[in-house]
Amino acid sequence: MGSARGRGTVRAFGRLCDTACIIARCAVLLCCIGFLPAASFAEEVANRTTVVVFGDSQGAGLARGLQRILIEDPRYRVLNRTYAGAALVHGENEWLAPIQKFVANEKADIAVAMFGANDRLDFKDATGTNLRFRTDPWRDAYAARIDQLLKPMVDAGLKVIWCGNPIARSGTYSADMTYINDIYAAEATKFGAQFVPLWTAVADQEGHYAAFGKDRDGVTQRMRADDGIHFTAPGYELIAEKILELLPVPPTNMP
Protein backbone atom coordinates (compact mmCIF):
# COMPACT_ATOMS: atom_id res chain seq x y z
CA MET A 1 0.00 0.00 0.00
CA GLY A 2 2.75 2.41 0.93
CA SER A 3 4.55 1.71 -2.33
CA ALA A 4 1.36 2.32 -4.34
CA ARG A 5 0.74 5.56 -2.52
CA GLY A 6 4.30 6.59 -3.21
CA ARG A 7 3.99 5.89 -6.91
CA GLY A 8 0.67 7.83 -6.97
CA THR A 9 2.31 10.75 -5.25
CA VAL A 10 5.15 10.75 -7.79
CA ARG A 11 2.72 10.60 -10.71
CA ALA A 12 0.67 13.43 -9.20
CA PHE A 13 3.80 15.47 -8.71
CA GLY A 14 4.82 14.74 -12.31
CA ARG A 15 1.46 15.90 -13.60
CA LEU A 16 1.78 19.02 -11.47
CA CYS A 17 5.19 19.74 -12.97
CA ASP A 18 3.83 19.21 -16.50
CA THR A 19 0.98 21.61 -15.75
CA ALA A 20 3.40 24.14 -14.34
CA CYS A 21 5.54 23.88 -17.48
CA ILE A 22 2.52 24.44 -19.70
CA ILE A 23 1.46 27.45 -17.63
CA ALA A 24 4.99 28.85 -17.79
CA ARG A 25 5.14 28.42 -21.56
CA CYS A 26 1.75 30.10 -21.95
CA ALA A 27 2.93 32.96 -19.75
CA VAL A 28 6.02 33.44 -21.91
CA LEU A 29 3.86 33.37 -25.05
CA LEU A 30 1.44 35.92 -23.61
CA CYS A 31 4.32 38.16 -22.63
CA CYS A 32 5.67 37.99 -26.17
CA ILE A 33 2.26 38.76 -27.61
CA GLY A 34 1.80 41.62 -25.20
CA PHE A 35 5.22 43.20 -25.39
CA LEU A 36 6.21 42.86 -29.03
CA PRO A 37 3.58 45.27 -30.35
CA ALA A 38 4.48 47.73 -27.59
CA ALA A 39 8.16 47.51 -28.46
CA SER A 40 7.32 47.79 -32.14
CA PHE A 41 5.19 50.87 -31.51
CA ALA A 42 7.93 52.47 -29.40
CA GLU A 43 10.46 51.91 -32.20
CA GLU A 44 8.02 53.33 -34.73
CA VAL A 45 7.50 56.49 -32.67
CA ALA A 46 11.25 56.88 -32.16
CA ASN A 47 11.88 56.67 -35.90
CA ARG A 48 9.22 59.17 -36.90
CA THR A 49 10.17 62.56 -38.30
CA THR A 50 8.21 65.11 -36.29
CA VAL A 51 7.22 68.33 -38.04
CA VAL A 52 5.82 71.24 -36.03
CA VAL A 53 4.07 74.14 -37.76
CA PHE A 54 3.98 77.67 -36.31
CA GLY A 55 2.17 80.64 -37.80
CA ASP A 56 -1.10 82.42 -38.47
CA SER A 57 -4.22 81.28 -40.35
CA GLN A 58 -2.13 80.56 -43.45
CA GLY A 59 0.17 78.44 -41.32
CA ALA A 60 -2.85 76.66 -39.84
CA GLY A 61 -4.10 75.78 -43.33
CA LEU A 62 -0.66 74.48 -44.26
CA ALA A 63 -0.47 72.37 -41.07
CA ARG A 64 -3.82 70.75 -41.82
CA GLY A 65 -2.73 70.17 -45.42
CA LEU A 66 0.39 68.36 -44.23
CA GLN A 67 -1.64 66.28 -41.80
CA ARG A 68 -4.04 65.21 -44.54
CA ILE A 69 -1.44 64.19 -47.10
CA LEU A 70 0.63 62.35 -44.48
CA ILE A 71 -2.21 60.71 -42.58
CA GLU A 72 -1.31 57.25 -43.89
CA ASP A 73 2.47 57.67 -43.72
CA PRO A 74 3.70 56.39 -40.33
CA ARG A 75 7.12 57.92 -40.91
CA TYR A 76 5.85 61.42 -40.14
CA ARG A 77 4.04 63.18 -37.34
CA VAL A 78 2.71 66.71 -37.87
CA LEU A 79 2.02 69.00 -34.92
CA ASN A 80 -0.15 72.10 -35.43
CA ARG A 81 1.00 74.84 -33.05
CA THR A 82 -0.39 77.78 -35.04
CA TYR A 83 -2.49 80.70 -33.77
CA ALA A 84 -5.05 81.80 -36.33
CA GLY A 85 -4.85 85.55 -35.64
CA ALA A 86 -1.14 85.67 -34.98
CA ALA A 87 0.73 88.74 -36.17
CA LEU A 88 4.27 89.84 -35.46
CA VAL A 89 2.91 93.37 -35.07
CA HIS A 90 0.80 92.17 -32.11
CA GLY A 91 1.81 91.05 -28.63
CA GLU A 92 4.40 88.33 -28.10
CA ASN A 93 1.76 85.98 -26.68
CA GLU A 94 0.51 85.41 -30.24
CA TRP A 95 3.74 84.68 -32.05
CA LEU A 96 6.67 84.15 -29.66
CA ALA A 97 4.98 82.41 -26.72
CA PRO A 98 3.83 79.32 -28.70
CA ILE A 99 7.39 78.70 -29.89
CA GLN A 100 8.93 79.26 -26.46
CA LYS A 101 6.39 76.92 -24.89
CA PHE A 102 7.02 74.26 -27.51
CA VAL A 103 10.82 74.18 -27.27
CA ALA A 104 10.56 74.08 -23.48
CA ASN A 105 8.14 71.13 -23.33
CA GLU A 106 8.10 69.26 -26.64
CA LYS A 107 10.46 68.02 -29.32
CA ALA A 108 10.48 67.95 -33.12
CA ASP A 109 12.90 67.54 -35.97
CA ILE A 110 11.63 70.23 -38.33
CA ALA A 111 9.82 73.53 -37.79
CA VAL A 112 7.74 75.10 -40.55
CA ALA A 113 6.81 78.77 -40.06
CA MET A 114 4.30 80.83 -42.01
CA PHE A 115 3.45 84.34 -40.83
CA GLY A 116 2.68 87.72 -42.37
CA ALA A 117 -0.96 87.62 -43.45
CA ASN A 118 -1.95 90.00 -40.64
CA ASP A 119 1.19 92.13 -40.50
CA ARG A 120 0.49 95.06 -42.85
CA LEU A 121 0.01 97.39 -39.88
CA ASP A 122 1.79 100.02 -37.85
CA PHE A 123 2.93 98.89 -34.41
CA LYS A 124 4.66 100.22 -31.31
CA ASP A 125 8.19 99.19 -30.42
CA ALA A 126 9.46 98.41 -26.92
CA THR A 127 9.76 102.14 -26.11
CA GLY A 128 6.18 102.86 -27.16
CA THR A 129 7.19 104.63 -30.36
CA ASN A 130 4.69 104.16 -33.17
CA LEU A 131 6.31 102.61 -36.24
CA ARG A 132 4.67 103.18 -39.60
CA PHE A 133 4.43 100.27 -42.01
CA ARG A 134 7.05 100.25 -44.79
CA THR A 135 9.39 102.70 -43.04
CA ASP A 136 12.97 101.79 -42.15
CA PRO A 137 12.28 101.79 -38.37
CA TRP A 138 9.31 99.45 -38.97
CA ARG A 139 11.45 97.14 -41.08
CA ASP A 140 14.25 97.02 -38.49
CA ALA A 141 11.89 96.32 -35.60
CA TYR A 142 9.98 93.72 -37.61
CA ALA A 143 13.22 91.97 -38.58
CA ALA A 144 14.21 91.89 -34.90
CA ARG A 145 10.95 90.10 -34.09
CA ILE A 146 11.62 87.53 -36.79
CA ASP A 147 15.01 86.96 -35.18
CA GLN A 148 13.25 86.42 -31.85
CA LEU A 149 11.25 83.64 -33.49
CA LEU A 150 14.15 82.03 -35.29
CA LYS A 151 16.62 81.95 -32.39
CA PRO A 152 14.74 79.56 -30.05
CA MET A 153 13.93 77.23 -32.93
CA VAL A 154 17.53 77.10 -34.13
CA ASP A 155 18.86 76.80 -30.56
CA ALA A 156 16.54 73.81 -30.04
CA GLY A 157 18.21 72.06 -32.98
CA LEU A 158 15.22 72.34 -35.31
CA LYS A 159 15.67 72.46 -39.06
CA VAL A 160 13.64 75.58 -39.91
CA ILE A 161 11.65 76.08 -43.10
CA TRP A 162 10.21 79.59 -43.38
CA CYS A 163 7.44 79.97 -45.94
CA GLY A 164 6.95 83.13 -47.92
CA ASN A 165 3.46 84.43 -48.56
CA PRO A 166 1.79 83.69 -51.92
CA ILE A 167 0.44 86.15 -54.45
CA ALA A 168 -3.05 87.44 -53.60
CA ARG A 169 -5.94 88.74 -55.66
CA SER A 170 -5.41 92.31 -54.43
CA GLY A 171 -2.47 94.07 -56.06
CA THR A 172 -1.89 96.22 -52.98
CA TYR A 173 -1.93 93.26 -50.63
CA SER A 174 0.42 91.36 -52.94
CA ALA A 175 2.88 94.26 -53.04
CA ASP A 176 2.88 94.38 -49.23
CA MET A 177 3.49 90.63 -49.06
CA THR A 178 6.45 91.03 -51.41
CA TYR A 179 7.89 93.62 -49.03
CA ILE A 180 7.41 91.35 -46.01
CA ASN A 181 8.69 88.28 -47.85
CA ASP A 182 11.96 90.08 -48.59
CA ILE A 183 12.48 90.62 -44.86
CA TYR A 184 11.73 86.96 -44.13
CA ALA A 185 14.22 85.78 -46.73
CA ALA A 186 17.00 88.01 -45.37
CA GLU A 187 16.48 87.02 -41.73
CA ALA A 188 16.11 83.31 -42.51
CA THR A 189 19.48 83.37 -44.26
CA LYS A 190 21.12 84.92 -41.21
CA PHE A 191 20.02 81.96 -39.07
CA GLY A 192 20.69 79.23 -41.60
CA ALA A 193 16.97 78.60 -42.08
CA GLN A 194 15.53 77.66 -45.47
CA PHE A 195 13.27 80.31 -46.99
CA VAL A 196 10.67 78.85 -49.35
CA PRO A 197 8.96 81.24 -51.78
CA LEU A 198 5.34 80.26 -52.43
CA TRP A 199 4.53 83.26 -54.60
CA THR A 200 3.51 81.26 -57.63
CA ALA A 201 2.49 78.03 -55.86
CA VAL A 202 -0.95 78.57 -57.38
CA ALA A 203 -0.80 80.98 -60.32
CA ASP A 204 -1.49 81.18 -64.04
CA GLN A 205 1.15 80.57 -66.71
CA GLU A 206 2.29 84.19 -66.48
CA GLY A 207 2.67 84.07 -62.69
CA HIS A 208 -0.49 86.06 -61.98
CA TYR A 209 -3.09 85.31 -59.34
CA ALA A 210 -5.45 82.47 -60.22
CA ALA A 211 -8.38 81.21 -58.18
CA PHE A 212 -8.40 77.87 -60.00
CA GLY A 213 -5.58 75.47 -60.72
CA LYS A 214 -4.59 71.83 -60.82
CA ASP A 215 -4.60 69.92 -57.56
CA ARG A 216 -2.16 67.17 -56.56
CA ASP A 217 -3.95 64.73 -58.86
CA GLY A 218 -3.89 67.09 -61.84
CA VAL A 219 -7.59 67.91 -61.58
CA THR A 220 -8.56 71.55 -62.15
CA GLN A 221 -10.57 72.96 -59.26
CA ARG A 222 -10.86 76.00 -57.01
CA MET A 223 -7.59 76.48 -55.12
CA ARG A 224 -8.05 79.90 -53.48
CA ALA A 225 -10.64 80.95 -50.92
CA ASP A 226 -13.22 83.66 -51.54
CA ASP A 227 -11.10 86.33 -49.81
CA GLY A 228 -8.38 85.99 -52.47
CA ILE A 229 -5.75 85.42 -49.77
CA HIS A 230 -6.25 82.01 -48.21
CA PHE A 231 -6.46 78.64 -49.97
CA THR A 232 -9.04 75.91 -50.20
CA ALA A 233 -8.18 72.46 -48.79
CA PRO A 234 -6.76 71.26 -52.16
CA GLY A 235 -4.71 74.46 -52.37
CA TYR A 236 -3.14 73.95 -48.95
CA GLU A 237 -2.45 70.31 -49.82
CA LEU A 238 -0.59 71.44 -52.94
CA ILE A 239 1.56 73.77 -50.82
CA ALA A 240 2.06 71.01 -48.25
CA GLU A 241 3.35 68.73 -50.98
CA LYS A 242 5.96 71.35 -51.90
CA ILE A 243 7.07 71.50 -48.27
CA LEU A 244 7.18 67.70 -48.07
CA GLU A 245 9.70 67.66 -50.93
CA LEU A 246 12.08 69.63 -48.70
CA LEU A 247 11.91 67.27 -45.73
CA PRO A 248 14.70 64.75 -45.20
CA VAL A 249 13.70 61.17 -45.96
CA PRO A 250 12.96 59.31 -42.69
CA PRO A 251 14.53 55.90 -41.90
CA THR A 252 13.23 53.13 -44.14
CA ASN A 253 13.37 50.44 -41.43
CA MET A 254 10.00 51.33 -39.97
CA PRO A 255 8.24 48.37 -38.34
Kinemage of the C-alpha trace (Angstrom):
@kinemage 1
@onewidth
@group {chain A} dominant
@subgroup {mainchain}
@vectorlist {calphas} color= white
{ca met a 1} P 0.000 0.000 0.000
{ca gly a 2} L 2.749 2.414 0.930
{ca ser a 3} L 4.547 1.711 -2.333
{ca ala a 4} L 1.362 2.323 -4.337
{ca arg a 5} L 0.741 5.565 -2.521
{ca gly a 6} L 4.299 6.594 -3.208
{ca arg a 7} L 3.990 5.893 -6.912
{ca gly a 8} L 0.674 7.832 -6.967
{ca thr a 9} L 2.313 10.748 -5.253
{ca val a 10} L 5.153 10.746 -7.791
{ca arg a 11} L 2.722 10.598 -10.711
{ca ala a 12} L 0.665 13.428 -9.197
{ca phe a 13} L 3.802 15.470 -8.708
{ca gly a 14} L 4.822 14.739 -12.305
{ca arg a 15} L 1.465 15.901 -13.601
{ca leu a 16} L 1.777 19.024 -11.469
{ca cys a 17} L 5.187 19.737 -12.974
{ca asp a 18} L 3.834 19.213 -16.501
{ca thr a 19} L 0.976 21.606 -15.753
{ca ala a 20} L 3.402 24.143 -14.342
{ca cys a 21} L 5.543 23.882 -17.479
{ca ile a 22} L 2.520 24.439 -19.701
{ca ile a 23} L 1.456 27.454 -17.634
{ca ala a 24} L 4.993 28.846 -17.785
{ca arg a 25} L 5.140 28.423 -21.564
{ca cys a 26} L 1.752 30.101 -21.945
{ca ala a 27} L 2.930 32.956 -19.747
{ca val a 28} L 6.016 33.438 -21.908
{ca leu a 29} L 3.862 33.373 -25.052
{ca leu a 30} L 1.440 35.917 -23.611
{ca cys a 31} L 4.324 38.158 -22.634
{ca cys a 32} L 5.669 37.992 -26.171
{ca ile a 33} L 2.257 38.762 -27.615
{ca gly a 34} L 1.803 41.623 -25.202
{ca phe a 35} L 5.219 43.201 -25.387
{ca leu a 36} L 6.213 42.860 -29.029
{ca pro a 37} L 3.575 45.275 -30.354
{ca ala a 38} L 4.477 47.734 -27.589
{ca ala a 39} L 8.164 47.513 -28.460
{ca ser a 40} L 7.318 47.787 -32.143
{ca phe a 41} L 5.188 50.869 -31.510
{ca ala a 42} L 7.931 52.470 -29.396
{ca glu a 43} L 10.461 51.913 -32.197
{ca glu a 44} L 8.024 53.335 -34.731
{ca val a 45} L 7.498 56.490 -32.673
{ca ala a 46} L 11.253 56.880 -32.161
{ca asn a 47} L 11.884 56.671 -35.897
{ca arg a 48} L 9.220 59.165 -36.897
{ca thr a 49} L 10.170 62.556 -38.302
{ca thr a 50} L 8.208 65.106 -36.293
{ca val a 51} L 7.224 68.333 -38.040
{ca val a 52} L 5.822 71.238 -36.026
{ca val a 53} L 4.072 74.143 -37.756
{ca phe a 54} L 3.985 77.670 -36.313
{ca gly a 55} L 2.173 80.636 -37.795
{ca asp a 56} L -1.105 82.425 -38.471
{ca ser a 57} L -4.216 81.280 -40.346
{ca gln a 58} L -2.131 80.562 -43.450
{ca gly a 59} L 0.169 78.441 -41.324
{ca ala a 60} L -2.852 76.656 -39.840
{ca gly a 61} L -4.103 75.782 -43.327
{ca leu a 62} L -0.661 74.477 -44.258
{ca ala a 63} L -0.473 72.375 -41.075
{ca arg a 64} L -3.822 70.753 -41.816
{ca gly a 65} L -2.735 70.166 -45.415
{ca leu a 66} L 0.390 68.365 -44.226
{ca gln a 67} L -1.643 66.278 -41.803
{ca arg a 68} L -4.043 65.213 -44.544
{ca ile a 69} L -1.439 64.186 -47.102
{ca leu a 70} L 0.632 62.352 -44.481
{ca ile a 71} L -2.215 60.711 -42.580
{ca glu a 72} L -1.313 57.255 -43.890
{ca asp a 73} L 2.469 57.673 -43.719
{ca pro a 74} L 3.704 56.385 -40.328
{ca arg a 75} L 7.121 57.922 -40.912
{ca tyr a 76} L 5.851 61.425 -40.141
{ca arg a 77} L 4.039 63.178 -37.343
{ca val a 78} L 2.709 66.714 -37.874
{ca leu a 79} L 2.016 69.002 -34.919
{ca asn a 80} L -0.151 72.096 -35.425
{ca arg a 81} L 1.001 74.841 -33.053
{ca thr a 82} L -0.386 77.782 -35.036
{ca tyr a 83} L -2.486 80.702 -33.769
{ca ala a 84} L -5.049 81.805 -36.333
{ca gly a 85} L -4.852 85.550 -35.641
{ca ala a 86} L -1.136 85.670 -34.982
{ca ala a 87} L 0.733 88.740 -36.168
{ca leu a 88} L 4.270 89.835 -35.456
{ca val a 89} L 2.912 93.373 -35.071
{ca his a 90} L 0.804 92.172 -32.109
{ca gly a 91} L 1.808 91.051 -28.630
{ca glu a 92} L 4.402 88.332 -28.097
{ca asn a 93} L 1.760 85.977 -26.684
{ca glu a 94} L 0.512 85.406 -30.241
{ca trp a 95} L 3.744 84.676 -32.048
{ca leu a 96} L 6.666 84.149 -29.660
{ca ala a 97} L 4.981 82.406 -26.716
{ca pro a 98} L 3.827 79.321 -28.703
{ca ile a 99} L 7.393 78.698 -29.886
{ca gln a 100} L 8.932 79.258 -26.459
{ca lys a 101} L 6.386 76.916 -24.891
{ca phe a 102} L 7.018 74.260 -27.507
{ca val a 103} L 10.820 74.178 -27.269
{ca ala a 104} L 10.564 74.076 -23.475
{ca asn a 105} L 8.139 71.135 -23.333
{ca glu a 106} L 8.096 69.263 -26.643
{ca lys a 107} L 10.463 68.022 -29.323
{ca ala a 108} L 10.479 67.954 -33.116
{ca asp a 109} L 12.905 67.542 -35.968
{ca ile a 110} L 11.627 70.233 -38.328
{ca ala a 111} L 9.823 73.528 -37.790
{ca val a 112} L 7.742 75.103 -40.551
{ca ala a 113} L 6.815 78.766 -40.059
{ca met a 114} L 4.295 80.827 -42.011
{ca phe a 115} L 3.455 84.340 -40.826
{ca gly a 116} L 2.684 87.725 -42.369
{ca ala a 117} L -0.962 87.619 -43.448
{ca asn a 118} L -1.953 90.005 -40.641
{ca asp a 119} L 1.194 92.130 -40.496
{ca arg a 120} L 0.494 95.056 -42.846
{ca leu a 121} L 0.007 97.392 -39.877
{ca asp a 122} L 1.786 100.024 -37.853
{ca phe a 123} L 2.932 98.886 -34.409
{ca lys a 124} L 4.663 100.216 -31.309
{ca asp a 125} L 8.193 99.194 -30.425
{ca ala a 126} L 9.459 98.414 -26.915
{ca thr a 127} L 9.756 102.137 -26.114
{ca gly a 128} L 6.179 102.856 -27.157
{ca thr a 129} L 7.187 104.627 -30.361
{ca asn a 130} L 4.685 104.157 -33.172
{ca leu a 131} L 6.311 102.611 -36.244
{ca arg a 132} L 4.670 103.183 -39.596
{ca phe a 133} L 4.429 100.266 -42.013
{ca arg a 134} L 7.048 100.246 -44.794
{ca thr a 135} L 9.387 102.700 -43.041
{ca asp a 136} L 12.971 101.795 -42.153
{ca pro a 137} L 12.284 101.789 -38.372
{ca trp a 138} L 9.313 99.446 -38.969
{ca arg a 139} L 11.452 97.143 -41.080
{ca asp a 140} L 14.251 97.022 -38.491
{ca ala a 141} L 11.885 96.319 -35.601
{ca tyr a 142} L 9.982 93.719 -37.605
{ca ala a 143} L 13.219 91.967 -38.581
{ca ala a 144} L 14.206 91.887 -34.904
{ca arg a 145} L 10.947 90.097 -34.090
{ca ile a 146} L 11.615 87.527 -36.794
{ca asp a 147} L 15.011 86.955 -35.177
{ca gln a 148} L 13.249 86.421 -31.850
{ca leu a 149} L 11.248 83.637 -33.492
{ca leu a 150} L 14.154 82.026 -35.290
{ca lys a 151} L 16.616 81.952 -32.389
{ca pro a 152} L 14.743 79.555 -30.049
{ca met a 153} L 13.932 77.232 -32.935
{ca val a 154} L 17.534 77.097 -34.125
{ca asp a 155} L 18.858 76.803 -30.556
{ca ala a 156} L 16.543 73.808 -30.040
{ca gly a 157} L 18.213 72.059 -32.983
{ca leu a 158} L 15.223 72.344 -35.308
{ca lys a 159} L 15.668 72.462 -39.064
{ca val a 160} L 13.642 75.581 -39.907
{ca ile a 161} L 11.646 76.075 -43.099
{ca trp a 162} L 10.211 79.588 -43.382
{ca cys a 163} L 7.435 79.966 -45.937
{ca gly a 164} L 6.945 83.135 -47.917
{ca asn a 165} L 3.456 84.427 -48.562
{ca pro a 166} L 1.787 83.687 -51.920
{ca ile a 167} L 0.439 86.149 -54.452
{ca ala a 168} L -3.050 87.435 -53.600
{ca arg a 169} L -5.940 88.743 -55.662
{ca ser a 170} L -5.415 92.308 -54.425
{ca gly a 171} L -2.472 94.068 -56.062
{ca thr a 172} L -1.886 96.220 -52.984
{ca tyr a 173} L -1.927 93.256 -50.631
{ca ser a 174} L 0.418 91.356 -52.945
{ca ala a 175} L 2.877 94.259 -53.035
{ca asp a 176} L 2.877 94.381 -49.235
{ca met a 177} L 3.490 90.627 -49.062
{ca thr a 178} L 6.452 91.033 -51.408
{ca tyr a 179} L 7.885 93.623 -49.033
{ca ile a 180} L 7.408 91.346 -46.011
{ca asn a 181} L 8.694 88.279 -47.850
{ca asp a 182} L 11.956 90.085 -48.591
{ca ile a 183} L 12.484 90.621 -44.861
{ca tyr a 184} L 11.726 86.961 -44.133
{ca ala a 185} L 14.221 85.780 -46.729
{ca ala a 186} L 16.999 88.014 -45.367
{ca glu a 187} L 16.478 87.023 -41.727
{ca ala a 188} L 16.107 83.310 -42.505
{ca thr a 189} L 19.476 83.366 -44.264
{ca lys a 190} L 21.120 84.922 -41.206
{ca phe a 191} L 20.023 81.958 -39.068
{ca gly a 192} L 20.686 79.229 -41.596
{ca ala a 193} L 16.972 78.600 -42.081
{ca gln a 194} L 15.527 77.662 -45.466
{ca phe a 195} L 13.271 80.309 -46.994
{ca val a 196} L 10.667 78.853 -49.346
{ca pro a 197} L 8.959 81.242 -51.780
{ca leu a 198} L 5.337 80.263 -52.431
{ca trp a 199} L 4.529 83.264 -54.600
{ca thr a 200} L 3.507 81.257 -57.632
{ca ala a 201} L 2.490 78.029 -55.864
{ca val a 202} L -0.947 78.567 -57.384
{ca ala a 203} L -0.804 80.982 -60.324
{ca asp a 204} L -1.488 81.180 -64.039
{ca gln a 205} L 1.155 80.575 -66.707
{ca glu a 206} L 2.294 84.193 -66.476
{ca gly a 207} L 2.670 84.068 -62.692
{ca his a 208} L -0.495 86.056 -61.978
{ca tyr a 209} L -3.095 85.306 -59.338
{ca ala a 210} L -5.448 82.471 -60.224
{ca ala a 211} L -8.378 81.206 -58.180
{ca phe a 212} L -8.398 77.868 -60.002
{ca gly a 213} L -5.580 75.469 -60.723
{ca lys a 214} L -4.592 71.831 -60.819
{ca asp a 215} L -4.602 69.919 -57.559
{ca arg a 216} L -2.165 67.165 -56.563
{ca asp a 217} L -3.945 64.731 -58.865
{ca gly a 218} L -3.885 67.094 -61.838
{ca val a 219} L -7.595 67.910 -61.578
{ca thr a 220} L -8.559 71.554 -62.147
{ca gln a 221} L -10.570 72.960 -59.259
{ca arg a 222} L -10.858 76.004 -57.005
{ca met a 223} L -7.590 76.480 -55.119
{ca arg a 224} L -8.047 79.895 -53.478
{ca ala a 225} L -10.637 80.954 -50.917
{ca asp a 226} L -13.222 83.659 -51.539
{ca asp a 227} L -11.097 86.326 -49.805
{ca gly a 228} L -8.384 85.995 -52.467
{ca ile a 229} L -5.749 85.418 -49.769
{ca his a 230} L -6.251 82.009 -48.212
{ca phe a 231} L -6.460 78.641 -49.967
{ca thr a 232} L -9.038 75.905 -50.197
{ca ala a 233} L -8.177 72.456 -48.793
{ca pro a 234} L -6.758 71.264 -52.159
{ca gly a 235} L -4.711 74.457 -52.367
{ca tyr a 236} L -3.136 73.947 -48.950
{ca glu a 237} L -2.452 70.314 -49.820
{ca leu a 238} L -0.589 71.441 -52.936
{ca ile a 239} L 1.564 73.767 -50.820
{ca ala a 240} L 2.059 71.008 -48.250
{ca glu a 241} L 3.353 68.727 -50.976
{ca lys a 242} L 5.963 71.352 -51.898
{ca ile a 243} L 7.072 71.496 -48.273
{ca leu a 244} L 7.183 67.700 -48.071
{ca glu a 245} L 9.697 67.661 -50.931
{ca leu a 246} L 12.084 69.628 -48.703
{ca leu a 247} L 11.907 67.267 -45.730
{ca pro a 248} L 14.703 64.747 -45.199
{ca val a 249} L 13.704 61.167 -45.962
{ca pro a 250} L 12.962 59.311 -42.687
{ca pro a 251} L 14.528 55.905 -41.899
{ca thr a 252} L 13.229 53.130 -44.137
{ca asn a 253} L 13.369 50.436 -41.434
{ca met a 254} L 10.002 51.335 -39.972
{ca pro a 255} L 8.238 48.367 -38.343
